[in-house]
Structures are given as C-alpha cells and as structure tokens.
Amino acid sequence: MTTRINTLEACNPEMIFSNEVKEIIDRTLSDLPEKTRQIFLLSRNEDLSHKEIAERITLSTKAIEFHISKALAALRISLKDFMILLPFAFLLFK
C-alpha cells in the first residue's frame, strides 16, 4: 500500500497547542463569577493597576487582589497539564 498519511505535515502543531490552551483559558474564565472575570480582564486586557481597577469598580485594592488571585488559581488548575509542557513548547515548535 503506497498511501501516505500527511496529517502532521498538513497541520501546524504550534497552532493546535495554542488553540487548545486558548480554549481552556476561555472556558475557565467563563466559569468564574462575573466580578472575578471582570476584574481579571481589566487587569490583563486593559493593563489597569489594582488601584485603577479598585477606583473604577469601587472596591478596595485588597478585594481586587483577591479576585485576581482567584482567577489565577483557577487558570493554574485548568492549565496544569500544559504547565509541565510549557518550558519544552519552545523547543518542540522551533
């Protein structure tokens, strides 16, 4: 039989890895309480400081820190399998 399977040649492993991680992040963030998600996204997407977020949402900076820590903990748990591979990902996809 001379048929060849070109599956790996036809796909970009880096893109597959990246898409899977993005899906896990999106799913994890969507499962967070609304306020925690909102605060985390303000921190990461709008690059606001804890103080700026606290002023915008009228919470203490300690509350902002709590919500961001909660979001990061959820992401760490969701991405635990990828955290092991992350240092090697750059070597795998050169």
Secondary structure, 3 states (H helix, E strand, C coil): CCCCCCHHHHCCHHHHHHHHHHHHHHHHHHHCCHHHHHHHHHHHHCCCCHHHHHHHHCCCHHHHHHHHHHHHHHHHHHCHHHHHHHHHHHHHCC
